[in-house]
Each structure stands twice: as C-alpha cells, then as structure tokens.
C-alpha cells in the first residue's frame, strides 16, 4: 500500500459492486458504500456465488439461503436495495467466457460509472495467499468491462453495450493507490459485517471489529482517522 494515498474520485452517481461471495464487500468496502449512498449515489450489488461452500460444518443447500439473507441485510445497512446472485458454484470460479458473459450482461444492465470489487491479486500482502474465487473474479471482471463496452462481443445478450465505466476499484489490494475517508461511516461498516452472523460464528476469528482496526491503520495514508483503500484500474 502506498504511504500516501490519493482520494478516490467521487464525481459520479452510479456504482456497481461485483464480488465473488457474501461478506466480500463487508470486510472494508461497505463503509465506503455507506458514505456514497449518504451522498445520494446509487450502488447495486452483483455476487457471482451465494457463498454456499463457505461453512464446512453445514451443507451448501442450507448455507446458500442463509448467506443470501445475511447479504441482503448487510446491504440494507449501507443503503443498498438491489442485490443479485448469479448462481455460480462457490469455491470453483474460473475466469472463463461463461463468467465474463454473465458479468458483461450485469454491467450492460446496471450501466455503472464506477465498479467496486475486492482484491484480486495473488496475495493480501506478504505470505497471505488470496482466495481462488477472488483472483478469478477480478480477472473476469476487468475483461467483462471491456466486453460490455464492445457491441460486437456477446451479441446475443439482450442489453445494449455500455462503455461508461470510468474505473474499477479493488478494495484491500496490496497495491492500493486511493482511499476513501470513512470516519463518519465506520460504525455502519462494522454493523454491515455483523449481519453475517451465521458465517462469522463458524470462523476462528470472526470479530467484526476487524473492519475498524484496518480502517484505523489505513487512515494516516490518507490523512484521516479511518480510511478504506482501493487499487484503481482503468478499463
């Protein structure tokens, strides 16, 4: 992460969060979403999976509806009304044409100016290896932004091409370039993660205060008390 982050541009009105699992946005980025919705921006969510393989002690058929409900509650906490689950199998995402096609369709339908996601780099920094779904989702998403803009790619989709995405912002990247001041919204960010109650109960370290701790650590890089960090990439 850069020692001096730039403020993430906020001169836009419509954003789309695209992640692999329920809870991906809540591990930091949701506090920024709370800030943006308080400004009157519209943020919609698209999740590739329902997180059904995320609790080893419970069968996926039981986990999927629980995690979808927890995600919807988290979204309401930060002012998000639109949540879509694409139904890809949790744990085995592949950055292939099928995933790109689904993401391109979502982008054409929602027509965002900005897309928000989670770190897709190999690690979180140091020796902490990133989840395969996060890595695959990020690569497919960047390709899908270009696909969505090209009217000659996925011509069978019933949605007009959309080339209005200005940048994709990846939260939690070890190569962060920008930050968002979430001092006024950190409590909402923590509360949004708390809604993932069943999931957190099955983690070895499921303390939602993780959100506050990380935001406090990142704050000085933006010159504020609490910050959420992002790596910005252009399509």
Sine and cosine of phi, psi and omega as CSV:
sin_phi,cos_phi,sin_psi,cos_psi,sin_omega,cos_omega
0.00,0.00,0.67,-0.74,0.02,-1.00
-0.89,0.46,0.56,-0.83,0.05,-1.00
-0.95,0.30,-0.33,0.95,0.01,-1.00
-0.70,-0.71,0.98,-0.22,-0.03,-1.00
-1.00,0.08,0.50,-0.86,0.12,-0.99
-1.00,0.02,0.53,-0.85,0.10,-1.00
-0.91,0.42,0.72,-0.69,0.05,-1.00
-0.92,0.38,0.76,-0.65,-0.01,-1.00
-0.85,0.53,0.66,-0.75,-0.01,-1.00
-0.81,-0.59,0.37,0.93,0.02,-1.00
-1.00,0.00,0.84,0.54,0.01,-1.00
-0.55,-0.83,0.26,-0.97,-0.10,-0.99
-0.86,-0.50,-0.42,0.91,-0.12,-0.99
-0.77,-0.63,0.83,-0.55,0.01,-1.00
-0.82,-0.57,0.34,-0.94,0.04,-1.00
-0.71,-0.70,0.84,-0.55,0.10,-1.00
-1.00,-0.04,0.80,-0.59,-0.01,-1.00
-0.78,-0.62,0.92,-0.40,-0.03,-1.00
-0.66,-0.75,0.12,-0.99,-0.05,-1.00
-0.99,0.12,-0.66,0.75,-0.20,-0.98
-0.74,-0.67,0.42,-0.91,0.30,-0.95
-0.84,0.55,0.66,-0.75,-0.02,-1.00
1.00,-0.02,-0.27,0.96,-0.01,-1.00
-0.85,0.53,-0.70,0.71,0.01,-1.00
-0.94,0.33,-0.50,0.87,-0.13,-0.99
-0.97,0.23,-0.27,0.96,0.05,-1.00
-0.99,0.14,0.68,0.74,0.11,-0.99
0.68,-0.74,-0.82,0.58,-0.15,-0.99
-0.92,0.38,-0.41,0.91,-0.04,-1.00
-0.88,0.48,-0.52,0.86,0.05,-1.00
-0.90,0.44,-0.60,0.80,0.07,-1.00
-0.93,0.36,-0.61,0.79,0.05,-1.00
-0.88,0.48,-0.66,0.76,0.04,-1.00
-0.87,0.50,-0.64,0.77,0.06,-1.00
-0.88,0.47,-0.72,0.69,-0.08,-1.00
-0.93,0.37,-0.66,0.75,0.02,-1.00
-0.92,0.38,-0.51,0.86,0.06,-1.00
-0.92,0.38,-0.37,0.93,0.06,-1.00
-1.00,0.09,-0.08,1.00,-0.02,-1.00
0.99,-0.10,0.08,1.00,0.04,-1.00
-0.96,0.27,0.44,-0.90,0.07,-1.00
-0.97,-0.24,0.81,-0.59,0.04,-1.00
-0.83,-0.56,0.83,-0.56,0.10,-0.99
-0.95,-0.30,0.43,-0.91,-0.01,-1.00
-0.89,-0.45,0.67,-0.74,0.15,-0.99
-0.77,-0.64,0.83,-0.56,-0.01,-1.00
-0.89,-0.45,0.77,-0.63,-0.05,-1.00
-0.92,0.40,-0.61,0.79,-0.02,-1.00
-0.83,-0.56,0.09,-1.00,0.10,-1.00
-0.98,-0.22,0.17,0.99,0.04,-1.00
0.92,0.38,0.44,0.90,-0.16,-0.99
-0.94,0.34,-0.32,0.95,0.02,-1.00
-0.99,-0.13,0.23,0.97,-0.13,-0.99
-1.00,0.06,-0.13,0.99,-0.01,-1.00
-0.80,-0.60,0.97,-0.24,-0.13,-0.99
-0.91,0.41,-0.40,0.92,-0.05,-1.00
-1.00,0.06,-0.02,1.00,-0.03,-1.00
-0.76,-0.65,0.58,-0.81,0.02,-1.00
-0.94,0.34,0.57,-0.82,-0.02,-1.00
-0.82,0.58,-0.56,0.83,-0.01,-1.00
-0.89,0.45,-0.48,0.88,0.07,-1.00
-1.00,0.05,-0.57,0.82,-0.09,-1.00
-0.94,0.34,-0.67,0.74,-0.11,-0.99
-0.81,0.58,-0.81,0.59,-0.02,-1.00
-0.91,0.41,-0.53,0.85,0.04,-1.00
-0.91,0.42,-0.71,0.70,-0.05,-1.00
-0.95,0.32,-0.56,0.83,0.09,-1.00
-0.89,0.45,-0.67,0.74,0.01,-1.00
-0.91,0.41,-0.65,0.76,0.03,-1.00
-0.90,0.43,-0.62,0.78,0.02,-1.00
-0.91,0.42,-0.67,0.74,0.02,-1.00
-0.89,0.46,-0.63,0.78,0.04,-1.00
-0.91,0.41,-0.65,0.76,0.05,-1.00
-0.87,0.48,-0.65,0.76,0.00,-1.00
-0.91,0.41,-0.68,0.74,0.04,-1.00
-0.87,0.49,-0.57,0.82,-0.01,-1.00
-0.86,0.51,-0.57,0.82,-0.07,-1.00
-0.96,-0.28,0.24,0.97,0.12,-0.99
1.00,0.10,0.41,0.91,0.01,-1.00
-0.96,-0.28,0.76,-0.64,-0.05,-1.00
-0.96,-0.27,-0.54,0.84,-0.11,-0.99
-0.99,-0.12,0.90,-0.44,0.01,-1.00
-0.74,-0.67,0.81,-0.59,-0.03,-1.00
-0.80,-0.60,0.71,-0.70,0.06,-1.00
-0.93,-0.36,0.82,-0.58,-0.11,-0.99
-1.00,0.10,-0.28,0.96,0.10,-0.99
0.99,0.12,0.26,0.96,0.10,-0.99
-0.95,0.31,0.49,-0.87,-0.05,-1.00
-0.94,0.35,0.77,-0.64,-0.01,-1.00
-0.92,0.39,0.72,-0.70,0.08,-1.00
1.00,-0.08,-0.22,0.98,-0.07,-1.00
-0.74,-0.68,0.53,0.85,0.05,-1.00
-0.88,0.47,0.63,-0.78,0.05,-1.00
-0.76,-0.64,0.68,-0.73,0.01,-1.00
-0.98,0.19,0.92,0.39,-0.05,-1.00
-0.94,-0.35,-0.07,-1.00,-0.04,-1.00
-0.90,0.43,-0.54,0.84,-0.01,-1.00
-0.90,0.44,-0.71,0.70,0.02,-1.00
-0.93,0.36,-0.68,0.73,0.03,-1.00
-0.86,0.52,-0.66,0.75,-0.02,-1.00
-0.89,0.46,-0.71,0.70,0.00,-1.00
-0.90,0.44,-0.65,0.76,0.00,-1.00
-0.95,0.31,-0.62,0.78,0.05,-1.00
-0.88,0.47,-0.65,0.76,0.04,-1.00
-0.89,0.46,-0.70,0.72,0.01,-1.00
-0.87,0.49,-0.67,0.75,0.00,-1.00
-0.91,0.41,-0.68,0.73,0.03,-1.00
-0.91,0.42,-0.57,0.82,-0.02,-1.00
-0.97,0.26,-0.67,0.74,-0.07,-1.00
-1.00,0.07,-0.44,0.90,0.09,-1.00
0.80,0.60,0.85,0.53,-0.02,-1.00
-0.99,0.16,0.40,-0.92,0.18,-0.98
-1.00,0.05,-0.50,0.87,-0.06,-1.00
-0.71,-0.70,0.62,-0.78,0.09,-1.00
-0.88,-0.47,0.67,-0.74,0.00,-1.00
-0.88,-0.47,0.67,-0.74,0.03,-1.00
-0.54,-0.84,-0.28,-0.96,-0.03,-1.00
-0.89,-0.45,0.36,-0.93,-0.01,-1.00
-0.71,0.70,0.80,-0.60,0.03,-1.00
-0.91,-0.41,0.09,1.00,0.02,-1.00
-0.94,0.35,0.24,-0.97,-0.07,-1.00
-0.86,0.51,-0.55,0.84,-0.04,-1.00
-0.70,-0.71,0.11,-0.99,0.11,-0.99
-1.00,-0.06,0.11,0.99,-0.10,-0.99
0.92,-0.40,0.71,-0.71,-0.03,-1.00
0.95,0.32,-0.68,-0.73,-0.11,-0.99
-0.99,-0.14,0.19,0.98,-0.05,-1.00
-1.00,0.06,0.98,-0.22,-0.08,-1.00
-0.96,0.26,0.69,-0.73,-0.05,-1.00
-0.99,0.15,0.40,-0.92,0.00,-1.00
-0.91,0.41,0.64,-0.77,-0.01,-1.00
-0.85,0.53,-0.62,0.78,0.00,-1.00
-0.90,0.44,-0.63,0.78,0.02,-1.00
-0.89,0.45,-0.68,0.74,-0.04,-1.00
-0.92,0.40,-0.71,0.71,-0.01,-1.00
-0.92,0.40,-0.67,0.75,-0.03,-1.00
-0.88,0.48,-0.69,0.72,-0.04,-1.00
-0.89,0.45,-0.70,0.72,0.01,-1.00
-0.90,0.44,-0.73,0.69,0.00,-1.00
-0.89,0.45,-0.59,0.81,-0.02,-1.00
-0.91,0.41,-0.72,0.69,0.01,-1.00
-0.88,0.47,-0.65,0.76,0.06,-1.00
-0.92,0.40,-0.63,0.78,-0.04,-1.00
-0.92,0.39,-0.50,0.86,0.07,-1.00
-0.87,0.49,-0.69,0.73,0.05,-1.00
-0.94,0.35,-0.65,0.76,0.03,-1.00
-0.86,0.51,-0.69,0.72,-0.04,-1.00
-0.89,0.46,-0.50,0.87,-0.04,-1.00
-0.99,0.11,-0.27,0.96,-0.09,-1.00
-0.99,-0.16,0.93,-0.37,-0.05,-1.00
-0.92,0.39,-0.18,0.98,-0.03,-1.00
-0.98,-0.20,0.13,0.99,0.09,-1.00
-0.92,-0.39,0.71,-0.70,-0.06,-1.00
0.81,0.59,0.81,0.58,-0.06,-1.00
-0.93,0.37,-0.22,0.98,0.01,-1.00
-0.99,0.15,-0.17,0.99,-0.02,-1.00
-0.95,0.30,0.67,-0.74,-0.02,-1.00
-1.00,0.03,0.88,0.47,0.01,-1.00
-0.30,-0.95,0.68,-0.74,-0.04,-1.00
-0.94,0.33,0.52,-0.86,0.04,-1.00
-0.84,0.54,0.54,-0.84,-0.02,-1.00
-0.73,-0.68,0.90,-0.44,0.00,-1.00
-0.92,-0.38,0.43,0.91,-0.09,-1.00
-1.00,-0.06,0.11,0.99,0.02,-1.00
-0.97,0.25,0.87,-0.49,-0.03,-1.00
-0.99,0.13,-0.65,0.76,0.03,-1.00
-0.31,-0.95,0.33,-0.94,0.12,-0.99
-0.93,-0.38,0.78,-0.62,-0.06,-1.00
-0.94,-0.35,0.89,-0.46,-0.04,-1.00
-0.98,-0.22,0.92,-0.39,0.00,-1.00
-0.96,0.29,0.59,-0.81,0.12,-0.99
0.98,0.20,0.18,0.98,-0.04,-1.00
-0.95,0.33,0.62,-0.79,0.12,-0.99
-0.94,0.34,-0.16,0.99,0.04,-1.00
-0.94,-0.35,0.60,0.80,-0.05,-1.00
-0.85,0.53,0.63,-0.77,-0.01,-1.00
-0.87,-0.49,-0.40,0.92,-0.11,-0.99
-0.71,-0.70,0.28,-0.96,0.02,-1.00
-0.60,-0.80,0.31,-0.95,0.04,-1.00
-0.80,-0.60,0.77,-0.64,0.05,-1.00
-0.95,0.30,0.91,-0.41,-0.02,-1.00
-0.90,-0.44,0.37,0.93,-0.03,-1.00
-0.82,0.58,-0.62,0.78,-0.03,-1.00
-0.99,0.13,-0.08,1.00,-0.12,-0.99
-0.75,-0.66,0.18,0.98,-0.04,-1.00
-0.91,0.42,-0.60,0.80,0.02,-1.00
-0.90,0.45,-0.63,0.77,0.05,-1.00
-0.91,0.41,-0.62,0.79,0.04,-1.00
-0.89,0.46,-0.69,0.72,0.04,-1.00
-0.90,0.44,-0.68,0.74,0.00,-1.00
-0.89,0.47,-0.58,0.81,-0.01,-1.00
-0.90,0.43,-0.61,0.79,0.04,-1.00
-0.94,0.33,-0.55,0.83,0.01,-1.00
-0.87,0.50,-0.43,0.91,0.00,-1.00
-0.92,0.40,-0.30,0.96,0.06,-1.00
-1.00,0.08,0.80,0.60,-0.17,-0.99
-0.88,0.47,-0.78,0.62,-0.05,-1.00
-0.88,0.47,-0.69,0.72,0.01,-1.00
-0.88,0.47,-0.74,0.68,-0.05,-1.00
-0.90,0.43,-0.55,0.83,0.00,-1.00
-0.90,0.44,-0.36,0.93,-0.03,-1.00
-0.98,-0.18,0.13,0.99,0.07,-1.00
-0.99,-0.12,0.49,-0.87,0.07,-1.00
-0.92,0.40,-0.57,0.82,0.02,-1.00
-0.73,-0.68,1.00,0.08,-0.08,-1.00
-0.96,-0.29,0.59,0.81,-0.04,-1.00
-0.99,0.14,0.90,-0.44,0.00,-1.00
-0.89,0.46,-0.26,0.97,0.02,-1.00
-0.90,0.43,-0.20,0.98,0.12,-0.99
-0.77,0.63,-0.62,0.79,-0.03,-1.00
-0.89,0.45,-0.71,0.70,-0.01,-1.00
-0.91,0.40,-0.69,0.73,-0.02,-1.00
-0.87,0.50,-0.73,0.69,0.00,-1.00
-0.91,0.42,-0.66,0.75,-0.02,-1.00
-0.92,0.40,-0.59,0.80,0.04,-1.00
-0.92,0.40,-0.64,0.77,0.00,-1.00
-0.92,0.40,-0.56,0.83,-0.03,-1.00
-0.99,0.14,-0.35,0.94,-0.09,-1.00
-0.78,0.63,-0.76,0.65,-0.05,-1.00
-0.85,0.53,-0.47,0.88,0.00,-1.00
-0.92,0.38,-0.33,0.94,0.05,-1.00
-0.94,-0.35,-0.05,1.00,0.00,-1.00
0.98,0.22,0.49,0.87,-0.01,-1.00
-0.72,-0.70,0.08,-1.00,0.00,-1.00
-0.97,0.25,-0.66,0.75,-0.03,-1.00
-0.70,-0.71,0.74,-0.67,0.00,-1.00
-0.64,-0.77,0.48,-0.88,0.17,-0.99
-0.93,-0.36,0.73,-0.69,-0.12,-0.99
-0.97,-0.24,0.48,-0.88,-0.02,-1.00
-0.59,-0.81,0.55,-0.83,0.24,-0.97
-0.99,-0.17,0.85,-0.52,-0.02,-1.00
-0.99,-0.14,0.78,-0.63,0.07,-1.00
-0.80,-0.60,0.63,-0.78,-0.01,-1.00
-1.00,-0.10,0.58,-0.81,0.01,-1.00
-0.93,0.36,0.00,0.00,0.00,0.00
